[in-house]
Amino acid sequence: MTNKWQPTDWRKKSIEQVPEYPDKKALEKVEKTIKNLPPLVFAGESRKLQKYLADASEGKCFVLQGGDCAESFVDFHPNYIRDTLRVLLQMSVILTFGASMPVIKVSRVAGQFAKPRSEPTEERNGKELESYRGDIINGLDFTEESRTPDPLRMLRAYNQSASTLNLLRALSQGGYADLNQVHRWNLGFVEKNPQGEKYKKIADQISESLSFMEACGVKSETVPEIREMKLFTSHESLLLLYEEALTRIDSTTGKWYDCSAHMLWVGDRTRNIDGAHINFLSGLANPIGLKVGPTLNSDNLLKLIDKLNPKNEKGRLTLIVRLGYDKISKLLPLLLKRIKDEGRNLNWFCDPMHANTIKSSSNYKTRPFKNILKEVELFFDIHKSENTIASGVHFEMTGQEVTECTGGAQEISDEKLGDRYRTHCDPRLNASQALEMAFLTAEALKRIREEKKGTQKNNIAANN
């Protein structure tokens, strides 16, 4: 990152996944308007997140990143936002217990409106139109009017993001996030879940811990950390016109921050080292994420790391691994060894969603729960074998009881996918599946913690 970098520099680079706006004057007007609007988040908050991410890279905390595949205008409702927050809170309590360390919550919300697409156009019944690129760009309806990129959608996305953040902050600080309340929600899940007995042990232990704390005088009325929570936002930095308009110089540090979210990431389709997206992210002071897919080898990964984190700062760069349950055992160890040998400071997150997408027999795009879980389990096992730190997980999920991913304790079959298949893009874990995943991940974290303690005891005994 240098002082010479400017937020407009990306316009001189080659770019992919960019829409073509027919009305250039309207586009310029919208960009100018957004540049004069207040920031959605503040630079100081992003710096705080980087400190937490630096701690996560050292194993001092764990990160839960999750939320919608793609936010939509039609689903904009306070209950929808509240339900997504509720599941994140529930998952974080479960993971906190398993890891025995703080869990930092980073949501895919208030900005996750744009989506990369495999093809620029879509054809139905002989008619070809622009692909749906997310509500910030065009509409889902298969009509020429809906699929034509409209710059006014950026203003609507900004306003929805501002309202969403306002509600999230109110819920986070107003008692909704009280640890005891969240735990009671988990008990309800345990009672309804077919594998409830398996999770009841963890839920009972959490309950005992909370009771012990309360008996010692540690109550939500006197300890703000119990009744309040810190929530950070993130999204893919895809629509650079929007991101540039919300990029501001921080008056405290003199650095550029993208104030659309605390953390931005670049996807597997837009990580060209000489391209516009990498150029844009390289100049920001925000924490940055890089999706790592099966086609990214260690040589090119190192080049991207050095481009995005030239000062090798802790907490600056997170690699979000999306390799697939059937490839991770072969590919991840090679990357871990190379990066460890080169001494690069970064975080490793597991995204078990994107590389495990299949077409069901009922012709729906889906993700089998067992494959998602398998990639998570292998992710932790590989890090343990390589003596590296697994610092976070990244899920596409919703607080609604949709039927988009097959399997899980609910045993959603291919035939049931159509019951409540509501995603605008990729299939998401529903509320119950997300909690089930959290319990199973907590078990993996607890095993790692207990094995580490056992190793430490053995070392102490051997030294004595």
Summary of the structure (lengths in Angstrom):
residues: 464
radius of gyration: 21.9
end to end distance: 48.8
largest distance: 77.9
contacts: 1580
relative contact order: 0.15
helix: 47%
strand: 14%
